[in-house]
């Protein structure tokens, strides 16, 4: 996946490839030594997202593994199978 500035991802809607909305990107977690992206931190969670067993931050924010990201465009598309 090509490099993009963080500010281009913040606020983007996250949807599954089936078209279900999960929320929008609040922040990103990464490995400081390697720069590898680990999670997308979500805000504005949908009811659907609340029912998924996603990892959560101490503030109860949902974390989507970056490995689940399929595409980045107008939306960030993730594979729902990789979330379960």
PDB file of N, CA, C and O in Angstrom:
ATOM      1  N   UNK A   1       0.850  -1.171   0.000  1.00  0.00           N
ATOM      2  CA  UNK A   1       0.000   0.000   0.000  1.00  0.00           C
ATOM      3  C   UNK A   1       0.897   1.236   0.000  1.00  0.00           C
ATOM      4  O   UNK A   1       1.892   1.291   0.723  1.00  0.00           O
ATOM      5  N   UNK A   2       0.539   2.216  -0.808  1.00  0.00           N
ATOM      6  CA  UNK A   2       1.393   3.399  -0.923  1.00  0.00           C
ATOM      7  C   UNK A   2       1.341   4.245   0.346  1.00  0.00           C
ATOM      8  O   UNK A   2       0.385   4.182   1.119  1.00  0.00           O
ATOM      9  N   UNK A   3       2.390   5.033   0.537  1.00  0.00           N
ATOM     10  CA  UNK A   3       2.462   5.902   1.718  1.00  0.00           C
ATOM     11  C   UNK A   3       1.496   7.067   1.565  1.00  0.00           C
ATOM     12  O   UNK A   3       1.359   7.637   0.483  1.00  0.00           O
ATOM     13  N   UNK A   4       0.822   7.418   2.669  1.00  0.00           N
ATOM     14  CA  UNK A   4      -0.083   8.557   2.691  1.00  0.00           C
ATOM     15  C   UNK A   4       0.105   9.278   4.011  1.00  0.00           C
ATOM     16  O   UNK A   4       0.339   8.639   5.036  1.00  0.00           O
ATOM     17  N   UNK A   5       0.007  10.595   4.003  1.00  0.00           N
ATOM     18  CA  UNK A   5       0.091  11.322   5.272  1.00  0.00           C
ATOM     19  C   UNK A   5      -1.079  10.950   6.183  1.00  0.00           C
ATOM     20  O   UNK A   5      -2.194  10.715   5.716  1.00  0.00           O
ATOM     21  N   UNK A   6      -0.814  10.901   7.466  1.00  0.00           N
ATOM     22  CA  UNK A   6      -1.829  10.557   8.451  1.00  0.00           C
ATOM     23  C   UNK A   6      -3.060  11.443   8.315  1.00  0.00           C
ATOM     24  O   UNK A   6      -4.187  10.963   8.432  1.00  0.00           O
ATOM     25  N   UNK A   7      -2.849  12.737   8.069  1.00  0.00           N
ATOM     26  CA  UNK A   7      -3.985  13.668   8.014  1.00  0.00           C
ATOM     27  C   UNK A   7      -4.970  13.306   6.906  1.00  0.00           C
ATOM     28  O   UNK A   7      -6.133  13.705   6.968  1.00  0.00           O
ATOM     29  N   UNK A   8      -4.526  12.551   5.883  1.00  0.00           N
ATOM     30  CA  UNK A   8      -5.445  12.134   4.825  1.00  0.00           C
ATOM     31  C   UNK A   8      -6.336  10.979   5.280  1.00  0.00           C
ATOM     32  O   UNK A   8      -7.391  10.741   4.692  1.00  0.00           O
ATOM     33  N   UNK A   9      -5.920  10.264   6.320  1.00  0.00           N
ATOM     34  CA  UNK A   9      -6.727   9.148   6.831  1.00  0.00           C
ATOM     35  C   UNK A   9      -7.672   9.572   7.951  1.00  0.00           C
ATOM     36  O   UNK A   9      -8.766   9.023   8.083  1.00  0.00           O
ATOM     37  N   UNK A  10      -7.255  10.544   8.754  1.00  0.00           N
ATOM     38  CA  UNK A  10      -8.068  10.955   9.897  1.00  0.00           C
ATOM     39  C   UNK A  10      -9.432  11.440   9.431  1.00  0.00           C
ATOM     40  O   UNK A  10      -9.543  12.255   8.516  1.00  0.00           O
ATOM     41  N   UNK A  11     -10.475  10.916  10.086  1.00  0.00           N
ATOM     42  CA  UNK A  11     -11.835  11.318   9.758  1.00  0.00           C
ATOM     43  C   UNK A  11     -12.482  10.502   8.656  1.00  0.00           C
ATOM     44  O   UNK A  11     -13.693  10.599   8.458  1.00  0.00           O
ATOM     45  N   UNK A  12     -11.701   9.691   7.923  1.00  0.00           N
ATOM     46  CA  UNK A  12     -12.296   8.873   6.857  1.00  0.00           C
ATOM     47  C   UNK A  12     -13.223   7.813   7.458  1.00  0.00           C
ATOM     48  O   UNK A  12     -12.954   7.267   8.528  1.00  0.00           O
ATOM     49  N   UNK A  13     -14.299   7.541   6.761  1.00  0.00           N
ATOM     50  CA  UNK A  13     -15.225   6.488   7.161  1.00  0.00           C
ATOM     51  C   UNK A  13     -14.591   5.127   6.898  1.00  0.00           C
ATOM     52  O   UNK A  13     -13.898   4.933   5.899  1.00  0.00           O
ATOM     53  N   UNK A  14     -14.839   4.190   7.808  1.00  0.00           N
ATOM     54  CA  UNK A  14     -14.395   2.811   7.612  1.00  0.00           C
ATOM     55  C   UNK A  14     -15.627   1.974   7.327  1.00  0.00           C
ATOM     56  O   UNK A  14     -16.610   2.019   8.066  1.00  0.00           O
ATOM     57  N   UNK A  15     -15.561   1.208   6.241  1.00  0.00           N
ATOM     58  CA  UNK A  15     -16.660   0.323   5.866  1.00  0.00           C
ATOM     59  C   UNK A  15     -16.097  -1.064   5.583  1.00  0.00           C
ATOM     60  O   UNK A  15     -14.928  -1.219   5.228  1.00  0.00           O
ATOM     61  N   UNK A  16     -16.958  -2.071   5.748  1.00  0.00           N
ATOM     62  CA  UNK A  16     -16.555  -3.430   5.367  1.00  0.00           C
ATOM     63  C   UNK A  16     -16.730  -3.558   3.862  1.00  0.00           C
ATOM     64  O   UNK A  16     -17.401  -2.737   3.236  1.00  0.00           O
ATOM     65  N   UNK A  17     -16.127  -4.588   3.285  1.00  0.00           N
ATOM     66  CA  UNK A  17     -16.282  -4.767   1.834  1.00  0.00           C
ATOM     67  C   UNK A  17     -17.732  -5.080   1.481  1.00  0.00           C
ATOM     68  O   UNK A  17     -18.126  -4.976   0.320  1.00  0.00           O
ATOM     69  N   UNK A  18     -18.535  -5.467   2.490  1.00  0.00           N
ATOM     70  CA  UNK A  18     -19.967  -5.700   2.280  1.00  0.00           C
ATOM     71  C   UNK A  18     -20.764  -4.402   2.387  1.00  0.00           C
ATOM     72  O   UNK A  18     -21.975  -4.393   2.167  1.00  0.00           O
ATOM     73  N   UNK A  19     -20.069  -3.286   2.732  1.00  0.00           N
ATOM     74  CA  UNK A  19     -20.727  -1.988   2.786  1.00  0.00           C
ATOM     75  C   UNK A  19     -21.258  -1.569   4.148  1.00  0.00           C
ATOM     76  O   UNK A  19     -21.956  -0.560   4.246  1.00  0.00           O
ATOM     77  N   UNK A  20     -20.947  -2.317   5.200  1.00  0.00           N
ATOM     78  CA  UNK A  20     -21.407  -1.945   6.548  1.00  0.00           C
ATOM     79  C   UNK A  20     -20.478  -0.890   7.134  1.00  0.00           C
ATOM     80  O   UNK A  20     -19.260  -1.070   7.155  1.00  0.00           O
ATOM     81  N   UNK A  21     -21.053   0.208   7.608  1.00  0.00           N
ATOM     82  CA  UNK A  21     -20.260   1.278   8.216  1.00  0.00           C
ATOM     83  C   UNK A  21     -19.818   0.871   9.617  1.00  0.00           C
ATOM     84  O   UNK A  21     -20.594   0.295  10.379  1.00  0.00           O
ATOM     85  N   UNK A  22     -18.555   1.176   9.952  1.00  0.00           N
ATOM     86  CA  UNK A  22     -18.030   0.859  11.281  1.00  0.00           C
ATOM     87  C   UNK A  22     -17.802   2.117  12.115  1.00  0.00           C
ATOM     88  O   UNK A  22     -17.897   2.068  13.341  1.00  0.00           O
ATOM     89  N   UNK A  23     -17.506   3.229  11.473  1.00  0.00           N
ATOM     90  CA  UNK A  23     -17.183   4.465  12.172  1.00  0.00           C
ATOM     91  C   UNK A  23     -16.173   5.237  11.351  1.00  0.00           C
ATOM     92  O   UNK A  23     -16.033   5.006  10.151  1.00  0.00           O
ATOM     93  N   UNK A  24     -15.470   6.154  11.994  1.00  0.00           N
ATOM     94  CA  UNK A  24     -14.446   6.913  11.281  1.00  0.00           C
ATOM     95  C   UNK A  24     -13.128   6.858  12.057  1.00  0.00           C
ATOM     96  O   UNK A  24     -13.106   6.552  13.250  1.00  0.00           O
ATOM     97  N   UNK A  25     -12.046   7.157  11.364  1.00  0.00           N
ATOM     98  CA  UNK A  25     -10.714   7.042  11.950  1.00  0.00           C
ATOM     99  C   UNK A  25     -10.428   8.245  12.845  1.00  0.00           C
ATOM    100  O   UNK A  25     -10.477   9.395  12.408  1.00  0.00           O
ATOM    101  N   UNK A  26     -10.130   7.949  14.100  1.00  0.00           N
ATOM    102  CA  UNK A  26      -9.751   8.989  15.059  1.00  0.00           C
ATOM    103  C   UNK A  26      -8.235   9.110  15.153  1.00  0.00           C
ATOM    104  O   UNK A  26      -7.692  10.207  15.288  1.00  0.00           O
ATOM    105  N   UNK A  27      -7.554   7.950  15.079  1.00  0.00           N
ATOM    106  CA  UNK A  27      -6.106   7.921  15.258  1.00  0.00           C
ATOM    107  C   UNK A  27      -5.581   6.602  14.709  1.00  0.00           C
ATOM    108  O   UNK A  27      -6.350   5.748  14.267  1.00  0.00           O
ATOM    109  N   UNK A  28      -4.275   6.450  14.745  1.00  0.00           N
ATOM    110  CA  UNK A  28      -3.614   5.231  14.280  1.00  0.00           C
ATOM    111  C   UNK A  28      -2.556   4.857  15.306  1.00  0.00           C
ATOM    112  O   UNK A  28      -1.860   5.726  15.832  1.00  0.00           O
ATOM    113  N   UNK A  29      -2.432   3.558  15.593  1.00  0.00           N
ATOM    114  CA  UNK A  29      -1.341   3.110  16.461  1.00  0.00           C
ATOM    115  C   UNK A  29      -0.292   2.430  15.571  1.00  0.00           C
ATOM    116  O   UNK A  29      -0.623   1.796  14.569  1.00  0.00           O
ATOM    117  N   UNK A  30       0.965   2.577  15.959  1.00  0.00           N
ATOM    118  CA  UNK A  30       2.031   1.974  15.163  1.00  0.00           C
ATOM    119  C   UNK A  30       3.201   1.594  16.055  1.00  0.00           C
ATOM    120  O   UNK A  30       3.350   2.091  17.171  1.00  0.00           O
ATOM    121  N   UNK A  31       4.020   0.706  15.532  1.00  0.00           N
ATOM    122  CA  UNK A  31       5.242   0.269  16.207  1.00  0.00           C
ATOM    123  C   UNK A  31       6.299   1.345  15.981  1.00  0.00           C
ATOM    124  O   UNK A  31       6.686   1.604  14.842  1.00  0.00           O
ATOM    125  N   UNK A  32       6.767   1.972  17.060  1.00  0.00           N
ATOM    126  CA  UNK A  32       7.682   3.105  16.913  1.00  0.00           C
ATOM    127  C   UNK A  32       9.018   2.729  16.289  1.00  0.00           C
ATOM    128  O   UNK A  32       9.607   3.542  15.576  1.00  0.00           O
ATOM    129  N   UNK A  33       9.507   1.536  16.535  1.00  0.00           N
ATOM    130  CA  UNK A  33      10.818   1.152  15.991  1.00  0.00           C
ATOM    131  C   UNK A  33      10.772   0.935  14.484  1.00  0.00           C
ATOM    132  O   UNK A  33      11.686   1.336  13.764  1.00  0.00           O
ATOM    133  N   UNK A  34       9.698   0.296  14.008  1.00  0.00           N
ATOM    134  CA  UNK A  34       9.635  -0.069  12.590  1.00  0.00           C
ATOM    135  C   UNK A  34       8.721   0.835  11.771  1.00  0.00           C
ATOM    136  O   UNK A  34       8.827   0.886  10.545  1.00  0.00           O
ATOM    137  N   UNK A  35       7.816   1.555  12.453  1.00  0.00           N
ATOM    138  CA  UNK A  35       6.842   2.372  11.737  1.00  0.00           C
ATOM    139  C   UNK A  35       5.666   1.569  11.226  1.00  0.00           C
ATOM    140  O   UNK A  35       4.787   2.114  10.559  1.00  0.00           O
ATOM    141  N   UNK A  36       5.636   0.267  11.532  1.00  0.00           N
ATOM    142  CA  UNK A  36       4.546  -0.588  11.067  1.00  0.00           C
ATOM    143  C   UNK A  36       3.224  -0.158  11.709  1.00  0.00           C
ATOM    144  O   UNK A  36       3.142   0.015  12.925  1.00  0.00           O
ATOM    145  N   UNK A  37       2.197   0.011  10.880  1.00  0.00           N
ATOM    146  CA  UNK A  37       0.877   0.372  11.386  1.00  0.00           C
ATOM    147  C   UNK A  37       0.239  -0.844  12.035  1.00  0.00           C
ATOM    148  O   UNK A  37       0.276  -1.944  11.484  1.00  0.00           O
ATOM    149  N   UNK A  38      -0.349  -0.640  13.211  1.00  0.00           N
ATOM    150  CA  UNK A  38      -0.930  -1.755  13.950  1.00  0.00           C
ATOM    151  C   UNK A  38      -2.453  -1.694  13.955  1.00  0.00           C
ATOM    152  O   UNK A  38      -3.119  -2.654  13.568  1.00  0.00           O
ATOM    153  N   UNK A  39      -3.004  -0.559  14.395  1.00  0.00           N
ATOM    154  CA  UNK A  39      -4.463  -0.428  14.496  1.00  0.00           C
ATOM    155  C   UNK A  39      -4.942   0.917  13.978  1.00  0.00           C
ATOM    156  O   UNK A  39      -4.211   1.908  13.988  1.00  0.00           O
ATOM    157  N   UNK A  40      -6.187   0.924  13.528  1.00  0.00           N
ATOM    158  CA  UNK A  40      -6.920   2.160  13.298  1.00  0.00           C
ATOM    159  C   UNK A  40      -7.816   2.336  14.516  1.00  0.00           C
ATOM    160  O   UNK A  40      -8.546   1.415  14.881  1.00  0.00           O
ATOM    161  N   UNK A  41      -7.772   3.498  15.147  1.00  0.00           N
ATOM    162  CA  UNK A  41      -8.612   3.794  16.308  1.00  0.00           C
ATOM    163  C   UNK A  41      -9.876   4.471  15.780  1.00  0.00           C
ATOM    164  O   UNK A  41      -9.800   5.475  15.071  1.00  0.00           O
ATOM    165  N   UNK A  42     -11.044   3.915  16.131  1.00  0.00           N
ATOM    166  CA  UNK A  42     -12.304   4.409  15.588  1.00  0.00           C
ATOM    167  C   UNK A  42     -13.026   5.348  16.533  1.00  0.00           C
ATOM    168  O   UNK A  42     -12.914   5.241  17.754  1.00  0.00           O
ATOM    169  N   UNK A  43     -13.775   6.277  15.937  1.00  0.00           N
ATOM    170  CA  UNK A  43     -14.702   7.127  16.684  1.00  0.00           C
ATOM    171  C   UNK A  43     -16.048   7.041  15.960  1.00  0.00           C
ATOM    172  O   UNK A  43     -16.140   6.472  14.873  1.00  0.00           O
ATOM    173  N   UNK A  44     -17.072   7.601  16.562  1.00  0.00           N
ATOM    174  CA  UNK A  44     -18.411   7.598  15.956  1.00  0.00           C
ATOM    175  C   UNK A  44     -18.839   6.181  15.564  1.00  0.00           C
ATOM    176  O   UNK A  44     -19.277   5.934  14.441  1.00  0.00           O
ATOM    177  N   UNK A  45     -18.700   5.259  16.520  1.00  0.00           N
ATOM    178  CA  UNK A  45     -19.015   3.858  16.237  1.00  0.00           C
ATOM    179  C   UNK A  45     -20.486   3.670  15.908  1.00  0.00           C
ATOM    180  O   UNK A  45     -21.357   4.336  16.468  1.00  0.00           O
ATOM    181  N   UNK A  46     -20.742   2.749  14.987  1.00  0.00           N
ATOM    182  CA  UNK A  46     -22.117   2.389  14.669  1.00  0.00           C
ATOM    183  C   UNK A  46     -22.566   1.278  15.620  1.00  0.00           C
ATOM    184  O   UNK A  46     -21.743   0.666  16.301  1.00  0.00           O
ATOM    185  N   UNK A  47     -23.853   1.027  15.660  1.00  0.00           N
ATOM    186  CA  UNK A  47     -24.385  -0.075  16.471  1.00  0.00           C
ATOM    187  C   UNK A  47     -23.770  -1.394  16.021  1.00  0.00           C
ATOM    188  O   UNK A  47     -23.458  -2.255  16.843  1.00  0.00           O
ATOM    189  N   UNK A  48     -23.598  -1.545  14.716  1.00  0.00           N
ATOM    190  CA  UNK A  48     -23.005  -2.764  14.171  1.00  0.00           C
ATOM    191  C   UNK A  48     -21.606  -2.978  14.749  1.00  0.00           C
ATOM    192  O   UNK A  48     -21.258  -4.094  15.136  1.00  0.00           O
ATOM    193  N   UNK A  49     -20.811  -1.923  14.808  1.00  0.00           N
ATOM    194  CA  UNK A  49     -19.445  -2.020  15.324  1.00  0.00           C
ATOM    195  C   UNK A  49     -19.449  -2.413  16.794  1.00  0.00           C
ATOM    196  O   UNK A  49     -18.616  -3.206  17.234  1.00  0.00           O
ATOM    197  N   UNK A  50     -20.382  -1.862  17.547  1.00  0.00           N
ATOM    198  CA  UNK A  50     -20.453  -2.156  18.980  1.00  0.00           C
ATOM    199  C   UNK A  50     -20.680  -3.637  19.241  1.00  0.00           C
ATOM    200  O   UNK A  50     -20.296  -4.151  20.291  1.00  0.00           O
ATOM    201  N   UNK A  51     -21.306  -4.329  18.283  1.00  0.00           N
ATOM    202  CA  UNK A  51     -21.586  -5.755  18.450  1.00  0.00           C
ATOM    203  C   UNK A  51     -20.433  -6.647  18.021  1.00  0.00           C
ATOM    204  O   UNK A  51     -20.468  -7.853  18.263  1.00  0.00           O
ATOM    205  N   UNK A  52     -19.409  -6.077  17.387  1.00  0.00           N
ATOM    206  CA  UNK A  52     -18.232  -6.865  17.007  1.00  0.00           C
ATOM    207  C   UNK A  52     -17.314  -6.998  18.217  1.00  0.00           C
ATOM    208  O   UNK A  52     -17.279  -6.110  19.068  1.00  0.00           O
ATOM    209  N   UNK A  53     -16.586  -8.079  18.298  1.00  0.00           N
ATOM    210  CA  UNK A  53     -15.678  -8.263  19.433  1.00  0.00           C
ATOM    211  C   UNK A  53     -14.300  -7.717  19.083  1.00  0.00           C
ATOM    212  O   UNK A  53     -13.314  -8.453  19.037  1.00  0.00           O
ATOM    213  N   UNK A  54     -14.254  -6.402  18.835  1.00  0.00           N
ATOM    214  CA  UNK A  54     -12.984  -5.745  18.509  1.00  0.00           C
ATOM    215  C   UNK A  54     -12.214  -5.445  19.783  1.00  0.00           C
ATOM    216  O   UNK A  54     -12.797  -5.228  20.845  1.00  0.00           O
ATOM    217  N   UNK A  55     -10.895  -5.436  19.658  1.00  0.00           N
ATOM    218  CA  UNK A  55     -10.050  -4.999  20.768  1.00  0.00           C
ATOM    219  C   UNK A  55     -10.395  -3.546  21.082  1.00  0.00           C
ATOM    220  O   UNK A  55     -10.762  -2.790  20.183  1.00  0.00           O
ATOM    221  N   UNK A  56     -10.278  -3.149  22.352  1.00  0.00           N
ATOM    222  CA  UNK A  56     -10.626  -1.780  22.756  1.00  0.00           C
ATOM    223  C   UNK A  56      -9.459  -1.123  23.482  1.00  0.00           C
ATOM    224  O   UNK A  56      -8.612  -1.795  24.071  1.00  0.00           O
ATOM    225  N   UNK A  57      -9.434   0.208  23.427  1.00  0.00           N
ATOM    226  CA  UNK A  57      -8.450   0.969  24.190  1.00  0.00           C
ATOM    227  C   UNK A  57      -8.960   1.100  25.622  1.00  0.00           C
ATOM    228  O   UNK A  57     -10.073   0.669  25.928  1.00  0.00           O
ATOM    229  N   UNK A  58      -8.158   1.687  26.493  1.00  0.00           N
ATOM    230  CA  UNK A  58      -8.583   1.925  27.874  1.00  0.00           C
ATOM    231  C   UNK A  58      -9.806   2.838  27.917  1.00  0.00           C
ATOM    232  O   UNK A  58     -10.595   2.776  28.859  1.00  0.00           O
ATOM    233  N   UNK A  59      -9.964   3.685  26.898  1.00  0.00           N
ATOM    234  CA  UNK A  59     -11.117   4.586  26.819  1.00  0.00           C
ATOM    235  C   UNK A  59     -12.292   3.955  26.064  1.00  0.00           C
ATOM    236  O   UNK A  59     -13.252   4.643  25.716  1.00  0.00           O
ATOM    237  N   UNK A  60     -12.212   2.658  25.818  1.00  0.00           N
ATOM    238  CA  UNK A  60     -13.277   1.897  25.145  1.00  0.00           C
ATOM    239  C   UNK A  60     -13.418   2.228  23.655  1.00  0.00           C
ATOM    240  O   UNK A  60     -14.463   1.964  23.059  1.00  0.00           O
ATOM    241  N   UNK A  61     -12.388   2.796  23.062  1.00  0.00           N
ATOM    242  CA  UNK A  61     -12.419   3.059  21.626  1.00  0.00           C
ATOM    243  C   UNK A  61     -12.097   1.754  20.894  1.00  0.00           C
ATOM    244  O   UNK A  61     -11.214   1.003  21.308  1.00  0.00           O
ATOM    245  N   UNK A  62     -12.813   1.497  19.814  1.00  0.00           N
ATOM    246  CA  UNK A  62     -12.614   0.261  19.052  1.00  0.00           C
ATOM    247  C   UNK A  62     -11.337   0.352  18.227  1.00  0.00           C
ATOM    248  O   UNK A  62     -10.999   1.405  17.686  1.00  0.00           O
ATOM    249  N   UNK A  63     -10.636  -0.776  18.144  1.00  0.00           N
ATOM    250  CA  UNK A  63      -9.401  -0.874  17.359  1.00  0.00           C
ATOM    251  C   UNK A  63      -9.613  -1.851  16.208  1.00  0.00           C
ATOM    252  O   UNK A  63     -10.035  -2.988  16.419  1.00  0.00           O
ATOM    253  N   UNK A  64      -9.322  -1.407  15.007  1.00  0.00           N
ATOM    254  CA  UNK A  64      -9.401  -2.269  13.830  1.00  0.00           C
ATOM    255  C   UNK A  64      -7.972  -2.581  13.417  1.00  0.00           C
ATOM    256  O   UNK A  64      -7.185  -1.662  13.193  1.00  0.00           O
ATOM    257  N   UNK A  65      -7.617  -3.871  13.310  1.00  0.00           N
ATOM    258  CA  UNK A  65      -6.251  -4.211  12.896  1.00  0.00           C
ATOM    259  C   UNK A  65      -5.960  -3.648  11.502  1.00  0.00           C
ATOM    260  O   UNK A  65      -6.773  -3.790  10.589  1.00  0.00           O
ATOM    261  N   UNK A  66      -4.813  -3.020  11.346  1.00  0.00           N
ATOM    262  CA  UNK A  66      -4.470  -2.458  10.044  1.00  0.00           C
ATOM    263  C   UNK A  66      -4.363  -3.556   8.995  1.00  0.00           C
ATOM    264  O   UNK A  66      -4.557  -3.300   7.807  1.00  0.00           O
ATOM    265  N   UNK A  67      -4.059  -4.767   9.421  1.00  0.00           N
ATOM    266  CA  UNK A  67      -3.954  -5.891   8.477  1.00  0.00           C
ATOM    267  C   UNK A  67      -5.282  -6.197   7.794  1.00  0.00           C
ATOM    268  O   UNK A  67      -5.304  -6.874   6.767  1.00  0.00           O
ATOM    269  N   UNK A  68      -6.398  -5.702   8.355  1.00  0.00           N
ATOM    270  CA  UNK A  68      -7.721  -5.938   7.759  1.00  0.00           C
ATOM    271  C   UNK A  68      -8.032  -4.956   6.631  1.00  0.00           C
ATOM    272  O   UNK A  68      -9.006  -5.139   5.902  1.00  0.00           O
ATOM    273  N   UNK A  69      -7.200  -3.904   6.482  1.00  0.00           N
ATOM    274  CA  UNK A  69      -7.463  -2.889   5.456  1.00  0.00           C
ATOM    275  C   UNK A  69      -7.210  -3.468   4.065  1.00  0.00           C
ATOM    276  O   UNK A  69      -6.150  -4.028   3.786  1.00  0.00           O
ATOM    277  N   UNK A  70      -8.216  -3.316   3.204  1.00  0.00           N
ATOM    278  CA  UNK A  70      -8.122  -3.799   1.822  1.00  0.00           C
ATOM    279  C   UNK A  70      -7.790  -2.656   0.878  1.00  0.00           C
ATOM    280  O   UNK A  70      -6.968  -2.806  -0.026  1.00  0.00           O
ATOM    281  N   UNK A  71      -8.439  -1.498   1.092  1.00  0.00           N
ATOM    282  CA  UNK A  71      -8.269  -0.376   0.173  1.00  0.00           C
ATOM    283  C   UNK A  71      -8.487   0.939   0.905  1.00  0.00           C
ATOM    284  O   UNK A  71      -9.222   1.007   1.889  1.00  0.00           O
ATOM    285  N   UNK A  72      -7.828   1.986   0.401  1.00  0.00           N
ATOM    286  CA  UNK A  72      -8.010   3.334   0.931  1.00  0.00           C
ATOM    287  C   UNK A  72      -8.349   4.239  -0.244  1.00  0.00           C
ATOM    288  O   UNK A  72      -7.586   4.348  -1.203  1.00  0.00           O
ATOM    289  N   UNK A  73      -9.493   4.879  -0.155  1.00  0.00           N
ATOM    290  CA  UNK A  73      -9.933   5.823  -1.189  1.00  0.00           C
ATOM    291  C   UNK A  73     -10.800   6.845  -0.495  1.00  0.00           C
ATOM    292  O   UNK A  73     -10.383   7.450   0.493  1.00  0.00           O
ATOM    293  N   UNK A  74     -12.010   7.045  -1.004  1.00  0.00           N
ATOM    294  CA  UNK A  74     -12.955   7.928  -0.320  1.00  0.00           C
ATOM    295  C   UNK A  74     -13.304   7.350   1.047  1.00  0.00           C
ATOM    296  O   UNK A  74     -13.584   8.085   1.994  1.00  0.00           O
ATOM    297  N   UNK A  75     -13.281   6.026   1.134  1.00  0.00           N
ATOM    298  CA  UNK A  75     -13.512   5.288   2.373  1.00  0.00           C
ATOM    299  C   UNK A  75     -12.306   4.391   2.609  1.00  0.00           C
ATOM    300  O   UNK A  75     -11.513   4.145   1.700  1.00  0.00           O
ATOM    301  N   UNK A  76     -12.175   3.903   3.850  1.00  0.00           N
ATOM    302  CA  UNK A  76     -11.199   2.858   4.136  1.00  0.00           C
ATOM    303  C   UNK A  76     -12.000   1.557   4.188  1.00  0.00           C
ATOM    304  O   UNK A  76     -12.899   1.407   5.016  1.00  0.00           O
ATOM    305  N   UNK A  77     -11.675   0.635   3.312  1.00  0.00           N
ATOM    306  CA  UNK A  77     -12.418  -0.620   3.214  1.00  0.00           C
ATOM    307  C   UNK A  77     -11.636  -1.701   3.945  1.00  0.00           C
ATOM    308  O   UNK A  77     -10.432  -1.862   3.744  1.00  0.00           O
ATOM    309  N   UNK A  78     -12.354  -2.452   4.813  1.00  0.00           N
ATOM    310  CA  UNK A  78     -11.723  -3.537   5.562  1.00  0.00           C
ATOM    311  C   UNK A  78     -12.444  -4.851   5.296  1.00  0.00           C
ATOM    312  O   UNK A  78     -13.617  -4.871   4.923  1.00  0.00           O
ATOM    313  N   UNK A  79     -11.732  -5.928   5.491  1.00  0.00           N
ATOM    314  CA  UNK A  79     -12.286  -7.269   5.365  1.00  0.00           C
ATOM    315  C   UNK A  79     -12.896  -7.665   6.702  1.00  0.00           C
ATOM    316  O   UNK A  79     -12.196  -7.773   7.708  1.00  0.00           O
ATOM    317  N   UNK A  80     -14.203  -7.878   6.701  1.00  0.00           N
ATOM    318  CA  UNK A  80     -14.884  -8.212   7.940  1.00  0.00           C
ATOM    319  C   UNK A  80     -14.377  -9.525   8.541  1.00  0.00           C
ATOM    320  O   UNK A  80     -14.351  -9.682   9.762  1.00  0.00           O
ATOM    321  N   UNK A  81     -13.974 -10.465   7.682  1.00  0.00           N
ATOM    322  CA  UNK A  81     -13.464 -11.748   8.176  1.00  0.00           C
ATOM    323  C   UNK A  81     -12.215 -11.544   9.036  1.00  0.00           C
ATOM    324  O   UNK A  81     -11.968 -12.321   9.957  1.00  0.00           O
ATOM    325  N   UNK A  82     -11.436 -10.517   8.746  1.00  0.00           N
ATOM    326  CA  UNK A  82     -10.211 -10.253   9.487  1.00  0.00           C
ATOM    327  C   UNK A  82     -10.466  -9.530  10.815  1.00  0.00           C
ATOM    328  O   UNK A  82      -9.536  -9.291  11.585  1.00  0.00           O
ATOM    329  N   UNK A  83     -11.724  -9.185  11.076  1.00  0.00           N
ATOM    330  CA  UNK A  83     -12.058  -8.491  12.313  1.00  0.00           C
ATOM    331  C   UNK A  83     -12.516  -9.452  13.407  1.00  0.00           C
ATOM    332  O   UNK A  83     -12.531  -9.105  14.588  1.00  0.00           O
ATOM    333  N   UNK A  84     -12.887 -10.653  12.999  1.00  0.00           N
ATOM    334  CA  UNK A  84     -13.498 -11.595  13.950  1.00  0.00           C
ATOM    335  C   UNK A  84     -12.445 -12.498  14.564  1.00  0.00           C
ATOM    336  O   UNK A  84     -12.770 -13.354  15.386  1.00  0.00           O
TER     337      UNK A  84
END
